[in-house]
């Protein structure tokens, strides 16, 4: 086992300073390398776990607008076999949450299934000898949940069936009301705003990420944290890998949990609050909004808070913020790579379609050419026959009218060919009314 597993002398890991900037990050990195998984994807899953563990009463301060939740959405990006799903298993072994068993981990289904994971309708029950009557009511199943998608194709398939899935995910990110006001009470499962904690982790192959990138105009991709599941700097030999460290037990937030309906605000340095106020507030200065920056800085804020919570604090430090900015810099880099990859795939697909169209055109032109050649041959032969049967020169107009209807359009061009071939004689003269007309006869005619 080597004590240095950050790449090699000729190919050093440029993120070494990041991973060594805090003990918990070094621990996560060592855990990932020991199991040969990508450290960024393991870190992403740890952040998802810690935010899911925080009761919904802990909220982002209302610097602009109202309260915002610590809800988080992460995308672990990598091709098949890279280890997007198993990075979650490493994260669960690296940092243990004593009450995580109480936070359900649920495969993401339809849009309606999100709110039903937190709350369900219980129909009325009649009284029996052993139990009194029970009126219909709603039962809270949990106020925190982690949703998972092992491959983005699954979410995309549900998106095709329900156009509201993306909207529900966006609303969950902002802590808005979730659910639908159906007349049927069994379907009318509505969660109050800010009453739930929502965390979502999605595995995405670069070639299959178009669904996640759609809706850039409404800020959907910018709300997500995109981190790579691979590790370019992993040791090439097992003997050079570190041992899996003993797990760290998360002790929780050193602050009493708020009562239902009450909120406890995470606290940020004043200069960071000023920056958030300026950048998010720009959206109110123009009808076009703040664009990508507003969502991005709110994402950085959530990651900085998650890092503080991982240390058991509700007070965010400047160091938390700097680390969060580095995480989002890697997120931007990963998302840009995927956007470029998806664009190239679209261009390749368009190129293939263009090639198909050209081939279709060529085949059509060839068919038309063969068809035209056949028509011209028939016209040539029929006019030779008509001229051979004639007792003398024939008016061109009369000769053309004597052909079958489908041959007449090609007659002028065929006459030019017959003239070039020297098989006809063309002479001009005047008709009885004085007009100039053309007479045609076969050169073989007497």
Steps between C-alpha positions, in 0.01 A plus 500: 500500500623845405464809718468710185202406285440834326609395153869473410798731464441528127120519536418660839143560616437878465226479766733376774488832688120485496486149647758581764337829601277335762521165688155387389593558135823301539296223661251496212781503243687211669175300529430547129853413384516193724187361329607636159204734461497865398550730803277774357205260467558368854511858633177578313323207667627602843358850445168350387490283815578782741243739353234226502568450870431864591140565617304729264471766772865596441489749213709737290467859622250717305764732350291546184136391500389243756654201670670240283561134591825308516369270226772370268517329160820328388605342169778239504633500145680208339481237232385144549712315756661814649330446836227763530278273710774336708637844594190527716589177680849638574348825630271304734804314635719810532261720702237332713180675606354341812143580402537462124292182515208728586550692175350289220697453179246482218543433126359802316170422330234722352437863595202401716714243681724764657237647733357152568838396637450745788127475559213260431122499518341265752133427422235499771452182701179378657486414865556140593474309826873548551549857371304824475410665171779693336433799273685543171825685548848560363796324658850653495745225407817709527617860472834403339585278203781419260389425144730308267528444127773252408489605134353820361311298235257405779416861582481582129251218448283633781542849353359374171195359682451801725610844390458616859790295642757769423273768649450296817876456538554874457225576753655253743835678467334826605290336773173604335170318542514155344213294365175554311151608596314198363133453592576146612645527855717193442681691225484844667829472686633853551803586712516841664786724393818461706357198683728237347866431426569386142830355376553343159801318357505407130750291309553633149701383202637790294328360190159478673475832682288705263195479728695664782627780276159596367341803656819705524285811458314431825818414689446127542856383413654778710322377813679165476847408626684314223802302617706232322486137610841406358848559642778575253758488777413167657800274577560248224591218741305376800810497720523876453144562624439613859299294744136581556498727807274440796161666445425842645183525707305819432395639836226727373444875524597658832176691518150400617271393218223756434143418595244441221413829334811671634823571315866517593712694254847397396736793553736639236774766522360845429714561190376173348140598574567832325635315195193273488273804536674676210518206258156347565341843525615588147214286376258767623665772292398367159208309354750243372604398853847427634573212263730224618679690778203515738455123509874436512573712806205342681652162414836609644319621812337160550826310455679735743226436757522124437874515571432686825231249596744216429710657779189531720471880464224736388751786458661512155862614484695662219689174464169313449415749228838468325474120498144522367618731220766244402235228494282711274796584276542126444122474452507770228792325332317165502174649375679685218668175394161327485338790312777486239470121479121516452540771234753285311263204515219716363723625219609144422137392496411789271794409275377141481150622417646731235689206349180295497317783324775528239483126435123520467539791258760309297277195483205717401705679236622168366147366486382817326793481259417140413135590465577798275733287287225244451247766401741662255574166335131426455439849359790463256371164379138611470585811298720297262207263452256789436737656243553164327124456468448853366472553124697825523626775731297543821440819692694491826189592700303219333780248565514590870120481537505153349711367789350351815446763771785391730754528214408847372695705766829339395438543124683838444820370669478167313458681167831679570667163557346359181627802311850455649487132404414598140187286480255783423480794267356825637374767261314825553218638294182704512158367581186601314449786742855625453653379826848350512479125569742210515472180298677178595569196287713192529827517306428150383168611352479516119 
